């Protein structure tokens, strides 16, 4: 009597036939359930293998699901990740010039015949702790739904291109730029809803090229560069940098009037060194950020990265042919490298106090000491073919990709993790 309704649905079948069909139906349902569970388990295991295939044996990527991957508040306080030494890393590099398409030609050292490869096989080791190798999965999870802007000169763009190459092990971005101008690119990682953008502003303030050869610029020290200051309000992270361009010929303006110049040879114009211009430009740039209405992002100052010209300056035969890093006791900051760094630190300290009063966060990405020790990391003459008919000087300013600049992402991710610890009180 219990199954009397079945014949009504199936037709005039006997009770015995009905029971047989019910048995088959139950068996098939159980089989489907077992297969579904098994395939789900296998898929999960396969996914873990895909993630873990990028982990390195001794200093691999942290497990994204384990809280131990974040530093403790105690370790954040006592370890300065920017003071240390370069140590061998045989597992590097984590991409090549053939696996990453976002490498600027002039930084594509391996393509253009650089004969040595050891410059790619080092990692930064802080004196009092470990600095984990950049984990692209963890980074993209932290910045999910957020945005990051790189503001400054071509070294900032060099940094962003390095990061794109490092993230390529997870996902390639989509070009969502508003313009075709190479200096103002935007990239979106669709799966993570994360956007990166670069804003070309070598002086961080408004500047205008005076001559067609690009040798002289008017630099308006008290005026915002609206090419980036009007765009960054929407960004969650802003990384600013500047340095090398301030060593060139410049005419300084304040309140629309000439106040001096450097290497300009203009009559009746006061000679001012770059120190004055550099200090005021950073002060104006920080003011632009702090004065933005409704801006809630985190601002990073990525400090000056020294060049390494030897046996001459950049346009007088200078070159950089070393093949391994310095030890920290073999060189030190001096001359304009030291002055640039000190001015940045002084202006950052002032701006940070002002930012705190407005509830904003300023953080110091202090790459100067680490990069001082890497004379081996530049393209030198390997940014073009030897027989190519071009007028290019040896490049001891930018950084080969892959190369030491990839470590900046190690620093940045660790700082983001530290900030997460502080903000959550873990």
C-alpha positions in Angstrom: 0.0 0.0 0.0 2.9 2.3 0.6 3.8 2.5 -3.1 0.3 2.5 -4.6 0.9 5.9 -6.1 3.8 4.7 -8.2 1.7 2.7 -10.7 -0.4 5.7 -11.4 2.7 7.6 -12.5 4.4 4.7 -14.4 1.4 2.9 -15.9 0.1 -0.7 -15.2 3.3 -2.3 -13.7 3.3 -5.0 -11.1 4.4 -4.3 -7.6 7.5 -6.5 -8.2 8.6 -4.4 -11.2 8.0 -1.3 -9.2 10.3 -2.4 -6.4 13.0 -3.4 -8.8 12.9 0.0 -10.4 13.0 1.7 -7.1 16.1 -0.3 -6.1 17.8 0.7 -9.3 16.9 4.4 -8.7 18.3 4.3 -5.2 21.5 2.6 -6.4 22.0 5.2 -9.1 21.4 8.1 -6.7 23.9 6.7 -4.3 26.5 6.2 -7.1 26.0 9.8 -8.3 26.5 11.1 -4.8 29.7 9.1 -4.3 31.1 10.2 -7.7 30.2 13.9 -7.0 31.9 13.8 -3.6 35.0 12.1 -5.0 35.4 14.5 -7.9 35.0 17.5 -5.6 37.8 16.2 -3.4 40.0 15.6 -6.4 39.3 19.1 -7.7 40.2 20.6 -4.4 43.4 18.6 -4.2 44.3 19.7 -7.8 43.7 23.3 -6.9 46.0 23.1 -4.0 48.7 21.5 -6.2 48.3 24.4 -8.6 48.8 27.0 -5.8 51.7 25.1 -4.2 53.6 24.5 -7.5 55.0 28.1 -7.0 56.1 27.5 -3.5 59.9 27.4 -2.8 61.4 24.8 -0.4 63.1 27.1 2.1 61.3 30.5 1.8 58.2 29.6 -0.2 54.9 31.3 -0.4 52.9 31.5 2.8 49.8 29.4 3.1 47.0 31.8 2.4 44.6 30.1 4.8 46.9 30.1 7.8 47.1 33.1 10.2 50.8 32.3 10.9 51.5 33.8 7.4 51.0 37.3 9.0 53.7 38.7 11.2 52.9 39.3 14.8 52.7 42.8 16.3 55.9 42.0 18.2 57.9 41.1 15.1 56.6 44.2 13.3 58.0 46.5 16.1 61.4 45.0 16.4 62.5 44.1 12.8 63.6 46.7 10.3 63.1 44.9 7.0 65.1 47.5 5.1 68.4 46.9 6.9 70.2 43.7 5.8 72.2 41.9 3.2 71.7 40.3 -0.2 72.0 36.5 0.1 72.0 33.8 -2.7 68.6 32.6 -3.9 69.1 29.7 -6.3 65.3 29.4 -6.8 65.1 32.8 -8.6 64.0 34.2 -10.9 60.3 33.6 -10.7 59.6 34.7 -14.4 61.8 35.2 -17.4 61.9 37.6 -20.3 60.2 35.0 -22.4 57.3 34.4 -20.0 56.4 38.0 -19.3 55.4 40.4 -22.0 55.3 43.5 -19.8 59.1 44.2 -19.9 60.2 47.5 -21.4 62.7 46.9 -24.2 65.5 48.9 -22.5 65.2 46.7 -19.3 65.0 43.4 -21.2 68.7 42.6 -20.5 68.6 38.9 -21.3 67.0 39.5 -24.7 69.8 41.9 -25.6 72.6 39.6 -24.7 73.6 40.1 -21.1 76.0 37.2 -20.6 75.7 36.7 -16.8 72.7 35.4 -14.9 73.8 35.5 -11.3 72.4 39.0 -10.8 68.9 37.5 -10.8 69.6 34.9 -8.1 69.7 37.0 -4.9 67.1 37.8 -2.2 67.1 40.4 0.6 67.7 39.1 4.1 66.9 41.6 6.9 69.3 41.4 9.8 66.7 40.5 12.5 64.1 38.5 10.6 63.1 36.9 7.4 61.5 38.7 4.4 59.3 36.2 2.6 59.5 35.9 -1.2 56.6 37.7 -2.9 53.5 35.5 -3.0 51.3 36.6 -5.9 48.3 34.6 -4.6 48.5 36.2 -1.2 49.1 39.7 -2.6 46.0 39.5 -4.9 43.9 38.3 -2.0 45.0 41.3 0.1 44.2 43.8 -2.6 41.0 42.1 -3.8 38.5 44.8 -4.8 41.1 47.6 -4.4 43.4 49.8 -6.6 47.0 50.9 -6.6 48.7 53.9 -8.3 52.4 54.3 -9.1 53.2 58.1 -9.3 56.6 59.4 -10.4 59.3 58.8 -12.9 60.2 55.8 -15.1 61.6 53.9 -12.1 58.1 53.8 -10.7 56.9 52.3 -14.0 59.8 49.9 -13.8 58.4 48.8 -10.4 54.9 48.3 -11.8 56.1 46.3 -14.7 58.1 44.1 -12.3 54.9 43.5 -10.3 52.9 42.6 -13.4 55.5 40.0 -14.3 55.5 38.5 -10.7 51.6 38.4 -10.8 51.6 36.7 -14.2 51.9 33.4 -12.4 48.3 33.9 -11.2 46.6 36.1 -13.8 47.3 38.5 -16.7 45.7 41.9 -16.4 43.4 43.5 -18.9 44.3 46.9 -20.3 41.6 49.4 -19.2 43.6 52.6 -19.9 41.7 55.8 -20.6 44.4 56.8 -23.1 47.0 55.3 -25.5 49.7 57.2 -23.7 52.3 54.7 -22.4 52.9 57.0 -19.4 49.4 56.7 -18.1 48.5 53.0 -18.2 45.8 51.1 -16.2 45.6 47.4 -15.8 42.8 45.4 -14.2 42.9 41.9 -12.7 39.4 40.9 -13.4 39.2 37.8 -11.1 40.3 39.9 -8.1 38.7 43.3 -9.2 42.2 44.8 -8.6 43.4 47.8 -10.7 47.0 49.1 -11.1 47.8 52.4 -12.8 50.9 54.4 -13.5 51.0 58.2 -13.7 54.1 59.8 -15.2 55.2 62.8 -13.1 59.0 62.9 -12.9 59.0 66.1 -10.8 55.8 65.3 -8.9 54.7 68.9 -9.5 53.7 70.7 -12.6 56.5 70.9 -15.1 56.9 72.0 -18.7 59.6 71.1 -21.2 61.3 74.2 -22.5 63.3 72.9 -25.4 62.7 70.2 -28.0 65.7 68.2 -26.9 64.3 67.7 -23.5 67.3 69.2 -21.8 65.6 72.0 -19.8 62.3 72.0 -17.8 60.3 74.7 -16.1 59.4 73.3 -12.7 56.5 75.0 -10.8 57.4 74.1 -7.3 54.2 75.2 -5.6 51.7 73.9 -8.2 50.1 70.5 -8.2 50.5 68.2 -11.2 46.9 67.7 -12.0 47.7 64.8 -14.3 47.9 62.6 -11.2 46.5 64.7 -8.3 43.0 64.8 -9.9 43.1 61.0 -10.5 44.2 59.4 -7.3 41.3 60.1 -5.0 39.7 56.7 -6.0 42.8 54.7 -5.3 43.4 52.6 -2.1 47.2 52.7 -2.3 49.4 55.4 -3.8 53.1 54.8 -4.3 55.1 58.0 -5.1 58.7 58.3 -6.1 61.1 60.8 -7.6 64.8 61.6 -7.8 66.9 61.3 -10.9 65.2 64.1 -12.9 66.1 66.7 -10.2 69.8 66.3 -11.2 69.0 67.8 -14.7 68.8 71.5 -15.9 65.7 73.2 -14.4 64.2 76.6 -14.1 62.3 76.9 -10.7 59.1 78.8 -10.5 57.0 79.9 -7.5 53.8 82.0 -7.7 54.3 82.0 -11.5 57.7 83.8 -11.1 61.2 82.5 -11.7 63.0 82.1 -8.4 66.2 80.4 -9.7 67.6 77.8 -11.9 70.1 74.9 -12.0 72.4 74.4 -15.0 70.4 76.8 -17.1 72.9 79.6 -17.9 70.1 82.3 -17.9 71.2 85.8 -17.3 70.1 87.6 -14.1 68.7 84.4 -12.7 69.8 83.2 -9.2 71.5 79.8 -9.2 69.6 77.3 -7.0 70.7 73.8 -6.4 68.4 70.8 -6.8 68.2 70.5 -3.0 65.8 73.4 -2.8 63.7 72.2 -5.7 63.6 68.7 -4.5 62.5 69.6 -1.0 59.7 71.9 -2.2 58.5 69.5 -4.8 58.0 66.7 -2.3 56.3 69.1 0.1 53.9 70.2 -2.6 53.2 66.6 -3.7 52.4 65.5 -0.1 50.2 68.6 0.3 48.3 67.6 -2.8 47.5 64.2 -1.3 46.7 65.4 2.2 44.4 68.1 0.9 42.3 65.7 -1.2 38.7 65.6 -0.1 37.3 62.2 0.8 40.7 60.5 0.0 41.1 57.5 2.4 44.0 55.6 0.7 47.4 54.6 2.1 50.3 56.6 0.7 53.7 55.0 0.3 56.9 57.0 -0.3 59.2 54.6 -2.2 62.6 56.2 -1.5 65.3 57.0 -4.0 67.1 54.2 -5.8 70.8 55.1 -6.4 72.4 54.8 -9.8 75.7 53.1 -10.2 77.8 54.8 -12.9 81.5 54.1 -12.7 84.4 55.5 -14.7 82.4 58.5 -15.8 79.0 60.2 -15.5 76.0 59.0 -17.5 76.8 61.0 -20.7 80.6 60.8 -20.4 81.2 57.1 -20.8 79.9 56.0 -17.3 79.0 52.3 -17.1 78.0 49.6 -14.6 79.7 46.3 -15.2 79.7 44.6 -11.8 78.2 41.1 -11.6 77.4 40.7 -7.9 76.0 42.8 -5.0 78.1 44.8 -2.5 78.2 43.7 1.1 76.8 46.4 3.4 80.3 47.2 4.7 81.7 47.7 1.2 79.9 50.9 0.4 77.7 53.6 1.9 75.4 56.4 1.0 77.3 59.5 0.1 77.2 62.7 -1.9 73.9 63.4 -3.8 72.6 59.8 -3.0 72.7 60.6 0.7 71.3 64.1 0.3 68.4 62.9 -1.8 67.5 60.2 0.7 67.8 62.6 3.7 65.5 65.2 2.1 62.9 62.5 1.4 63.0 61.3 5.0 62.7 64.8 6.4 59.7 65.7 4.1 58.1 62.4 4.7 58.3 62.9 8.5 56.6 66.3 8.3 53.9 65.1 5.9 53.2 62.0 8.0 52.4 64.1 11.1 50.0 66.3 9.0 48.4 63.1 7.5 47.8 61.6 10.9 45.8 64.7 11.9 43.5 64.1 8.9 43.2 60.4 9.6 45.4 59.4 6.7 48.2 56.7 6.6 51.6 57.4 5.2 54.2 54.6 5.0 57.9 54.5 4.1 59.0 52.0 1.5 62.7 52.6 2.1 64.4 50.8 -0.7 67.5 53.0 -0.8 70.0 51.0 1.2 69.1 47.7 -0.4 69.4 49.1 -3.9 72.7 50.9 -3.1 74.1 47.4 -2.7 73.1 46.3 -6.2 75.4 47.8 -8.8 75.0 44.6 -10.8 71.3 45.0 -11.4 71.2 47.6 -14.2 70.9 47.1 -18.0 74.2 49.0 -18.7 74.6 48.4 -22.5 72.1 45.5 -22.7 69.0 47.6 -23.5 69.5 47.3 -27.3 71.3 45.3 -29.9 75.1 46.1 -30.1 74.9 47.0 -33.8 71.6 48.9 -33.5 71.8 52.5 -34.9 70.6 54.3 -31.8 72.0 57.0 -29.5 71.6 55.5 -26.1 73.9 55.9 -23.1 74.7 53.0 -20.8 71.7 52.6 -18.4 72.9 52.4 -14.8 69.6 54.0 -13.5 66.8 51.5 -14.4 66.7 47.9 -13.4 66.8 44.7 -15.5 63.7 42.5 -15.4 64.0 40.0 -13.9 66.3 41.5 -11.3 66.8 43.3 -8.0 63.7 45.5 -8.4 61.5 42.4 -8.0 62.4 42.6 -4.3 60.4 45.8 -4.0 57.3 43.6 -4.2 58.7 41.5 -1.3 58.9 44.7 0.7 55.5 46.0 -0.4 53.6 42.8 0.4 55.3 42.5 3.8 54.2 46.1 4.6 50.6 45.3 3.5 50.7 42.3 5.8 52.0 44.5 8.7 49.3 47.0 8.1 46.7 44.3 8.2 48.1 43.2 11.6 48.0 46.7 13.0 44.5 47.5 11.7 43.0 44.2 13.0 45.0 44.1 16.2 46.1 40.5 15.6 
